[in-house]
Amino acid sequence: MAENHVNREYKSSLFTWIFSDREAALSLYNSINGTEYDDPDSLEFTTIDTVIYMGMKNDVAFLVGGEMNLYEHQATWNPNMPLRGLFYFSEMYRGYVESRKLNIYSSVQLKLPAPRYVVFYNGTNDKPESLELRLSDAFLTDSKEIHSGTAVAEARTGNRQPALECTVQVININFGCNRELMQDCRKLYEYSYFVDAVRRRLHEGMTLEAAADEAVTECIREGILEIFLSRHRAEVTKMILEEFDLERHMQSEKQLSYEEGREEGREEGREEGREEGREKSLIKYICRALSRGNSPAEIADLLDEKLSLVEVICGVAGDFAPDYSEEKIYDALKRGNKL
């Protein structure tokens, strides 16, 4: 099997790690598109795997068959993936043009690989097996300001179609969904099985640590990602702990916000204590995400927090890397009146 392309230092999820292998990525591509490419070396990775563009990095991207493919994994529902895809594709095309020394000012039209964008979703929200998201769904088409002068604009241009579009195919990869795709792509089936094995144990009341460890044992025994998990058991377990811990944090934050809204009348002392606990918890999860190589923009998206707040915390946390003492970071933020 070909060596993983992804830089271990920057991999953001187990999905990214598995499908940053050429054979696995090509198998997934063939299964989605009904193609039969059989040479992994024909696949050229274009993944942005270092934080070099607007503080963002993507999961798996590659060129094959005249197409520029962007594959993203999402464990939390995010309707803004078309906008993020626009940023990603802009950087990937810039890299494509520069690496091939193409002249965008040429009088001859350049030929470019067609963009294909797929998001693999395995969160806990109830979603259909497949759906489509479009960037144009976010445009302010109902705004009076946008529509002022529409008649004049239509007379001049003949239409009012948006100048940009980015379409995302969202595929639900929770275990039991999209069975035909899972049959065609064994690695995707095994990844789905493994995540389900962890969640089954969590539903039974196991701790996250025990659930992850037992899921790894079960999968090795059942031949699910057997070689991969045997070789990287400790690293995979650590990654799963971080991924599920962040997912749980988001769910608890939403519940906390709901409960706080119902308890506004509680005494001020308890309110302050609760706020301090929330701030320290936020610092904790931001530090964990930083240690995994996530950017402030990704962390804000992952934790559903304001980017400005996350950037402030990341800025102070950087002074305490790589140990990231949460108490020291909290104290420094308070001293600087940044919280």
N, C-alpha and C positions, 0 to 999 in steps of 0.2 A: 504494500500500500504506500502511496506517495506520502511524503512528509507533510505535516500540517504547515500551511503557508502562514497562518496567523502568528503573530508575535505573542508568545505566552503572557508576556508582561501586560499586554493590552487587551486580551480576550475578555469580553464582557459577559458571556453566558456560555452554558454548556452547549447550546445550539450552535453558537458561533464556532466553538472549538471543533465540534464534530464535522460541521459542513464547511470548514475551511481546509478540508482535505480534498484534493482534486477529484479523486474517485467518487467520494460521497457527494460533492457538489454536482458533478456531471450526472450521476444517477438521479439526483433530485430534479435536475433540469430536464432530463429525458422523460421522467415520469410525469412532470407537469405539462410538457409540450408534445408528448407523443413522438419524440425523436429517438434515434438510435446511435448517437455519437458514442464511440468506443475507445477514443484515444484521450486519456486524461491530460496529456501534455498539450492538447489543442486548446485547453482552457487557460486563459490568462487572467489572473486575479487583478482586480482594480480596487480592492477594499481600501478604504481610508482607515488605516489601523494605527495611526498616531494622531494626536490632537493638533491638526495643522490648519483646519478650516473652520472659522467661526466657532471654535471650541467644541466641534462635533466630530464624531467618528461613527461609521456605520458597521453593520454586522458582516455580511458576506456580499461581495460584488465581483463579477467576472465577465469577461468577453468570451463568447463562443457562438459559432454559427452566424456571425454577422449581427449579433445582438449584445447590448450592454445590459446585463442582468443585475438587479439589486434585490437581495433577499434580506429581509429584516425579521427578527423574532420579537414578539411582544407578549409578555405575561400580564400586562395591564392594558386595558382598552384605551386607545389613543386615537381620536378622530382627526388629529393633526398630522398623520403620517404623509398625506400628499404634500404638505408644505415642507416637511423635513426632506422628503424625497426630492423636491425641487432643489434644495440646497445641495444634497448629495450628488445628484446628477450634474449639477453645474460644475462641481469640483471634479467629478470623474471625467466629464468631457474636456475640461481644461487640461487635465493630466493626459488624456488621449491625444489631444492636439499637440501638446508640448513634446510628448515622448516620440511622436512621429514627425515632429518639425513641420507641421502643416501650416500653411499661410492663410489665415482667415481673411486677409485683405486681397486675396487672389481674385481675378476676374472669372475664374473657373469655380463652379460650385463644389464644395468638399462633400465627399460621401462619408456618412457617419453610421456607426452601428445603431440600430433601433433600440430605444429604451424599453425594458421590461421590468416591472416593479411588483414584487410579491411580498406580502407580510404574512408570516405564519403565527397565528394567534393560539395560545393555549392558556388564557386566563380563566378565571372562574365566572365571569359574566356570561350570561346565556346569549350566544351568538349563533347565527346560521352556519352551515357548513362552508358557504362561500358568499362573499358580498363584494361590492365595489365601492371605493371611496374616490371622490374627485376633488381636486383643488378648487374647481369652480363652485362647488357647493358652499365654500367659505366666503365667496365674493359678496360684497354689499350691493347686491342687485336690487334690493328693495329700498335702498336709501334714496331719499328725495334729492340729496345733493348729487348723487351719482346720475340720477335720471333727469336733472335739470338740463335743458337744451338737447334732449334726446332726439327730437324731431330734426333739429339742425344737423346733429352728428350723423343721423341715418341718411339724411339727404346728401351729405358729403362722402360718406364711406360706404353706404349701401347696407350696413349691418352694424350691430353692437356686440358682436361676439368677443369674448375675452381674448386677450392676446396670448395668454398662457393657460396651459392645462397640464395636470399631472394625475394620472390614473393609477390607482392601487388595487390589485387583486388581493383580497384578504381571505386566507384559507384557515379554517378552524382545524387545528391538529390535536385537539383533545382526544384522548383514547376513545375509540368507537366512532369517531367522525371520519368522513372521507375514506371509507374502507378501500375503495378501488385504488386511490392514490397510495395508501399505505401498503397495499399488496405489491404495487409496482416499485416502491422505494423502501427496501428493507430497513435502511438506516433511519428513515423518518418514523417507521413503525416502532422500531426499537427505542428511539428517543421518546416517543409518545408513551410507550409502555412504561419506561423508566419513571417519567414524571408522574404518571398515574400511580405507580407503585409507592412513591413517596406520599402522595396525597391520600391514598387509601389508608395508610398507617396513621396519618395525621387525623383523619376522620375517626379513627378508632381510639384516639386519645393519646397516642404516643408523643413523646417529645420530638422536636424537630431533629435533634441529633440521632435519636434511636431510629426514627423513621428513615432518615437518609442512609444510615448504616445498614439497616435490614433490607432496604430496597436494593442497595448495591449487591448484597449477598444473594438475594432472590434472583436478580437479573443475571449475575454470573452463573448461578446454578441452572437457570433456564436458557442460557445461551443468548441472552439479550445484551448487546454491546459487551460481550464476554471479554474479548482481548483488550478492548479499550479500558474497561473498568478494572480489569486485573492489573493493568500496567499503571493506571493513574488513580487508583482507589482513593488515596488520601486527598489528592488535589481535587478530584470530582466531588468528594464529600464536602470539602471546605467550600467549594463553589456553590453547591446546592444549598448549604446552610445560609450563605450570604444572599442568594437569590430569593429563597423563601422567606428569609428574615425581613428583607426589604418589602416583599409583597405583603407580609403580615403587618408591617409598620404602616403601610399606606391604608390598609383596611382599618387598623386601630385608630389612625388619625381621623378618618372620616367618622368613625363611631364616636370618638372623643369630641369632635366638633358638634355632633348632634346632641350628645349628653350635656355639653357645656351650654348649649343654647337653651336647654330645659332647666338649667340650674343657675340662672343668672342671679338669683336672689341669695345665693350662699355668701357667707361672710368673706370679707376681703382677704383675710389671711390665707384661707384655703385657696382662694382664686390665685393669689400670688404663688403659692406653693405648686399649684397645678401648672401654672404658666412656666415656672422654672423647670419643672419636670419635663414639660413638652419641649422646651428649648434645649435641654441637655439630651433628650432623646433624638431631636433633630440633628444635633451636632454629631451624635454617635453614628447615625446612619449615613450622614454626609461623609464622615471620615472613612467608613467602611467602603463607600462607593469610590472615594478618592484613591484608596489603597488598591482598588481593582482597575484603576486607570480611567474611570469615567470623568467626563468634563462637567463643569458647572451646569451647562445647558442640559446635558443628559440627566444629571442628578435632579435638577428642578423638574424636569418632565417626569422622571421616575417617581419622585416623591410628591408630585402635584403641589409644589411650593413656588413662590415667586422667585424668578431668576435673580432679581436684585439682592434678595436676602441670601440665597445660596451663594452668590458670588462673594458677598461680604464674609460669610463664614469660611468659605474656601480660601479666601485671601489670608485670613488670620491663621487658619489651620495649616497653611503652607509653612508657617514659621516653626511648626512643631512636627513636621514630617521627618522620618517616616513613622514615628511612634504614635503620633496623633493623640496626645493626652487630652481626653475630653474635658476634664476638670480645668486644666490650664487654658485650654482654648476658650471655655466658657468664661473663666475669670478675665482673660484678655479682652474678650468681646464686651463684657460688662464694664471694664475699666475704660474702654474707649467709647462707651455709650453707643455701641453698634447693635445691641439687641433691645 
